[in-house]
Amino acid sequence: MSALISEENDLLEDVQSDDNISTTPDVSYKEADRKDSLCNGTSITTKNLDDVLMFIQFGRFQLKMMLLTCHGYFAVCSEMMLIIFLTVPLKKEWHIADMTYPALLVFGAVGGITGGVIIGIVSDKYGRKTPFLISTVILAVFSLLAPFVNSFPLFICVRTLISLGEGGLGALVHVQLLEFLPIKNRGSCLVTITLCGTLGAVYAAAMAWWLLPRYGWRLFMGACAMPAVLQVPISVWLIRESPRFLFVSGRAEAGIKVLKEMARQNNIKLLQVDIDCPTSVNRGRMRDLLTPALKGRTLVISAIWLLQCIGYWGVTLFLPQYMDSVGMDPYLNTFSIFIGQIPGMFLAIITIEPHMLGRIRCLRFFSFFTCLSLILFAFIDDVAAKTVIVIVCYFFMVPMYSILNTLTPEMFPTDIRTTALAFISFLIGLPSLFTAFLSAGVLSTGVLWLYPLVWGACFLILTFLTFLLHQETAGKKLDDRKSS
């Protein structure tokens, strides 16, 4: 594995040596003076799209893209996380056996994998806009339908279709924002998307605490569906095609039109843009992820994602049931845990930037302390102390998603960026096929310390794997070259 990474670094060294944000952008400004520039606009000749985005700056256009993507991820996570609160009420209503219930999670995982893979590949082939809208509509329609089903098999079918929309939208939100951002704003803005996903989980937990004991699971699911429904008009109003995709696909005129719209909304005058961006006909080929230049990073980041998801879902799926078994209030404490994630997200926003820890060291830091907190959670018996420790665990564990969602799309060229995320979606969906059964099995042993210790081991291995990552993307230009 180390040899693969070293070979990859040698291939990229010459290309990325001048890509640091601290260097002066290669932009030629054709303007007579300051007054003429303000009146007549600016013509830009550059070989790199990041130079133009830095000139356009961060403004009203990017804020609209943040509303689109942040609310989209809020909707995805509120719908995704409600499932952990349905274990007890669904088993009670339909008399579901303990080892039958995980079938719901397995089929949901299949839906998420399918949605992520299909939408990811299609987005590299045909653009980000239409797959984004399709995923949004699927999520909204079936989220509204779910509270009205009257049998467990039908509920499984509807939840599978919901997961299809979740997988598709979840695979696109970070790329949809990333490809409009100047270099210096990428880290904080992409982490903000995951912060909004955390708020979606908090919303689901709040609705569970408020509605489940009083009004039942159907009204609870209806409340959690509202963000997905609201996302439909937001998407129709705000969605724009990525300029990076347009240039890479050979539609330079359409890409320039988007850039001029961005400049206009940001009050930047831009008359003419001349960008030298290589086009790619064979976009969205998953086999290109294993070319010599990409194989090393693909294997390492995939293993890290896999362990992150095994650990997270292993801890989370039966957490309310586990807390109840050790004398903790499951709904109140789960709500408190989700609230505790928010300060961790703000810490990630600060530390992920290149002048702080950067992407890789930030991931290493959060992974190590997640592992440590799970070990403490396993062997400390006091209920109050356990409550504090599990909040600390989620303080470190959840921001790892934001770091990975920032690092991963930055690591791959534009013509294969969402395909890489599609491959990751496939891998991270696999744990859902067995983690639910494994969690139920570990919990059924009655050995209370075993449950957190098993998942803590995942984060320990993950921490070691971060030392195989050497391609720091913080402060670097995105790669618009062809992947092969």
N, C-alpha and C positions, 0 to 999 in steps of 0.2 A: 504493500500500500504506500509506504514512504517513497518508494522508487517512482511510483506513478505520480505522486504529488511533486517530487523534484523535477521529473521530466516536464510536467505541466508548467511549472514555474519558469523553467528555461525557455519554453516556447512563448511565454507571455511577457518575459522580462523587458524585451526591447519595445514591445507595444505599449506597456503601461508605465514606463519609466518617467514619462512626461505628463501623466494623467492626474497628478495630484492637484487638489483644489487650490493649493497655494500658488500654483504657477499662473502666469498671465494667459488668458484665453487667446487662441489664435483667431482673432477677429479683426477684420479691416473695416473701419468706419469711414464712409465717404460722406463727410459733412463739411460745409464751408466754415461754419462757426456755430456757437451755441444757439444763437437766435434762429439761424436757418434750420438747424436740426429740429428744434421744437416746432417750427412751422411746416417744414417739408418732410420730416421723417428721416429715417436712416436706412441706408442700404448696407447689408452685411454679406461679406464673402467669407466663408469658413468651410473647413472640411469636417466639422464636427457639430452635431445637433446640440450637444450640451453647451457650446459657446452661445448659441442663439437663445437657449432657454435661460442661461445666466444673464444675458442682455435683457430679455423680456422681464426677468425677475419674478418673484413670488407676489401675487396680487389677487385681485377679485376672481379671476378665472380659476386659479388653483383653489381658492376657498370654495368655489362651487363644486369643483371636483372632490374636495374633501367632504363636503356635505353629502354628495352622491355616494362615495365609497364608505365613509364612516357610518352613515345611517344604514347602508346595505349590510355592513358587517355586524352592526347592532342587531338588525333583523335576523341575520343568520344565526348569531350566537344565542339570542333569546329563544329562538325556535329549537336550536340544537340542545341547549342545556335543560330545557323543560323535561326532557326524557328522564333525567335522574330523579325527578320528584314524582314520577308516575308509577314507580315500582310497587309501592304498597296499595294505592287506590285501584290500580288495574288488576292486580292479583286478587284483591278482595271482591271486586265487582264481577269478574269473569272466572273466578276460582282457578287461577293459573298456577300450575306447579312451579316450584323454584327453578328447576332445570329446563322448563319450557319457556319461561319468560325471556331468557336471553335470545331466543329466536327473533324477537322484535329488534334487538340491537344488531344482530347479524344481518338481517335484511336491510336495516337502515344503513349499515356499513356498505353493503353491496350498492345501494342507491347512491351513497356519497362517492364511492369509487367510480361508478359509472358516470355520474355527472361531472366529476372533476376531470376524468380522462377525456371524455368526449368534448366537453367545452374547452378544455385546455388546448387540445390539438386543433379543433376548429378555429379557435381564436388566433392561432399563428397562421392558419391557412387563409382565413377570410376576414379577419378583423376582430376587434374587441367589442364593438358596439352591439351588434345583433345578438351574439351569444349572451352578453350581459343582460339584455332585455328579456330574452327567452328564459334564462334562469330565474330572473326576478318574477316573471309571471307564473312560472311553475310553482315556485315557493309560495307565492301569495294565494293562489287558487286552492292548493291542497292543504295549506295551513288553515284556511277557512273551513274546509270540508271536514277535517279531522275530528272536531268536537261532536259531530253528528253521527258518527259510525256506531253500530250497535253490536259488533262482534269482534273478538280478538283477531281472527284471520283478516277481516276487512281492515281493521286498524293497522295491521302490519303492512298491508298493501298501500294504504294512504301514507303512512310514515315513510315507506320506501320512496314514494314519489316526492315527498317533502325533502328527503335526503338528497334526491337527484338535484333539486333546485339549490339546496345548501351547498352541495359539492361544486356545482357550476359557478355559483356566485362567489363562494369562498375562494375558488381558484383564480378569480379575476380581479377582485377588489384592489389588491395591492399593486398589481401590474397596471391597472387602469389609472391609478394615481401616480405611480412611479414614473411613467413615461411622459408626464407633463411637468415634472418637477426640476428646478435647478439643483445642481449638485449639493449645495450647502443645506438645502431644506429636506433632502430625502430621508435622512435618519429619523428626525423628529416627527415628520409628517406620517411616515409609514408606521411608526410605533403608535401614533395617535389613532390610526385605524384599529389596531388591536386593543387600544384603550377603550374605544367605543364598543368593540366586541365584549370586553370585560363588563362595560356598563350594561350591555344586553344580557349578560349572565346575571348581573345584579338585579336587573329588571325581572327576569324570570324567577329568581329567588324571592324577591319581594312579593311578586304575585302569588307564589306558592305559600309564603308565610301568611299572606292576607286572605287569599281566596280558597285554597285547598281545604282547610279545616272547616270553613263556614259554608262554602257554596259548591264544593266538589270539583272534580278534575275537568269537566267539560267547560265550565266558565273560565277556569284557569287557562286551558288551552286556547280558548277564544281570545283572552286578553293578550296572550303571548303571540298570537297571530297578527295583531294590529300593526306592529312595525313592518311586517312583510307586506301587508296590504298598502300601507302608506308609501312603501318603497316604489311601487309601480308608477304613480304620477311623478315622483321625484326623478326616477330614471328617465322617463319619457321627456321630461323638461330639461334635464341637465346633461345627459349622455352625449359625448363627442367621441369621434374616432381618434385613436392615438396617432399623433404625427409620426412617431417612430415606425409604427407599422406601415403607415402610408408610404414613407420614403423607402423602407426596405422592400415593400411589395411593388415598387416602381411607379407609384402614383404621386409623383413629386408635386404636381400642381395642387392636388387636394391637400397634401401635407403643408405646403406653403400657405394655403388658405386657412388652415387651422392655426398655424403660427401667427398669421396676421390677426385672426380673431382674438387669440390670446393676448397679443400686444395691445389691440384696441381696448379690450376690457381692462387691461392693467395700466391704461393711459400711457403706453409706450408707442411712439410713432415709428413704424417699420414699413418702408416702402417696398423694398426688394430684398429677397433672401436667395443666396446661391449656396447650396449645400452639396457637398460631394459625399453621398452615402451609397455604398454598394447595395445592389438589389439582390434578392434571393428568390429563385423560382421554386425550389424544393423546400418550402417552409414546413415546419410542423412534423418533421420526421423523427420519431422517437429514437431510431437507431443512431442518429447523429449525436446523441448524448454520450455514446460510448466511443466516439472518435478519440484518437490519441490526445488531442488538446483538451478534451472535456472529461475523459473517463475518470481520472483521479478525483476531481471535485464532485462528480456525479455520485460515485460510490460512497465517499465519505459523508457528504451532506445527506444522502439517502439514509445511511445507517444512523446518523444523528436524529433525523426526523422520526425514524422508526422507533428508536428508544424513547424519544420524547413522548410520542403518542402512547406507547405501551405504558410508560410510567404514569402519564397524566390520567388516562382513562382507567387504568388499574386502580388508582387512588380514588377517582371521582365517582365512578359508576355506582358503587355501593357505599359511598361515604355516609349518606344519611342513615342507612341501616347499620353501619359500623358504629356511628356515634350513638345511636339509640342503644346498642348492645353494651356500651361502656358507660351509660348513664348520662349522655349529653343530649340536650334538646336538638333534634335533627334539623328542624326548619329554621329556628332562630340562629343556630350556630352555622348552618350552611349560608344563610344570608350574611352573617358577620364575616365568614370566610371570603365571600365574593366581594364584600366591601373592602376587606383587607388587601385585595389584589390591586386596588387603585393606586395607593402610594408606591407599590412596586413598579407599576407602569410608568409613573412619573420619574422614578429613579432610572428606569431604562431609557426614557427620553433624554435624560441628561448624560448618562454614561455611554450611550451608543455612538456618540459623535467622535470624529477622529482626534479632537483635542483632549478627549477623555480616554475611555478604554477602547473605543472602536467596536466593531461588530464581534470579532472573534473572542477577544478577552472578556467582553461583556457577557457573551454566551457562557464562557467558562466559569465566570464568577457566579452567575445565577444558578448554573447547574450544580456546582459544588455545594452551595448553601441549601439547595433543595434536598440534596442527598443527606446532608447533615441534619436538617430539620426532621426528615422522615425517620432517621435512626433515633433521634431523641423522642419523637412521637411514639415509637414502638416500645420504649423501655421506661418511660415516665408514666406513673399510674395516676397521679393526681388529676382529677377531671378539669379543674380550672387551668392547670398548667398545660394539659393536652389541648384545650381550646386555644390557648395563646400560641402553642407550637404549630398547630395545624393552620392557623392564620398566617404565621410566618412562612410556613411551607408554600402556601399559595402566593404569598408576597413575592417569592423567588421563582416559583414554578411557572406561573401564567405568563410573566413577561418574556419567558424564553420563546414563546410563540411569536411575539412581536419581533424579537431579534432574528429568528429564523425566517420570518416572513419578509424582513428587510434584506437580509443577507442573500437568501436564495435567488430571487429574481435578479439581483445585481450581479450574480456570478455567471450568468448565461447571456449569450448574444440575443439580439432582438428577434431574429427569425426563429428562435427555438425557446424563447423565454417562457411562454405559457405552456409549451409542450413539456418543458422541464418541470413546471408546477403540476402538470397533468400526471407525469410519472411519479412525482412526490405524492400526489393525491392517491394514486393507486397504492403506493407503499404504506402510507399512513392510515389507509382504510383497512389494511390487512389485520392490524391488532384488534379491531372491533369484531373480527370473526371469531376470535378465541379469548380475548381479554375478559369479556363478560363471564364466560364459563369459568375461566381461571380465577377471577375475583370471587365468584360465588363459591367455588371449591375451597379457596383459601379461607374465606370467611366462615364456611361451614365446619372447619376443623375445630373452631372454638379457641384456637391459640391466638389471642388478640394481638400479640407482638409480631406475629408472622405477616399479617396483612400489610402494614406499612413497610416492613423490612424488605419484602420481595420487590416492591416498587422502588424503594430507595436504591437497590442494587442496579436498577436500570439507569438511574441518574449518575451513579458512580462510573459505570462503563462509558456513559455519554461524555462525562467530564474528560476522561482519558482520550476519547476520540477527537475532542476539540483541538488537541495538540497536533493532529494531522492536518488541520486547516491552516494554510499559509497565505491564502490569497485574500488579504484584507481589502474590502471594497469601500470602506468609509473614505469619503473625500475623493474618490476616483470617478472618472467618466464611465458611463455605460458603454458597453461594446455593441456597436451596430454592424460589425463585420459579419460576413457569412460564417456559419458554424462549420462548414466543410468546404 
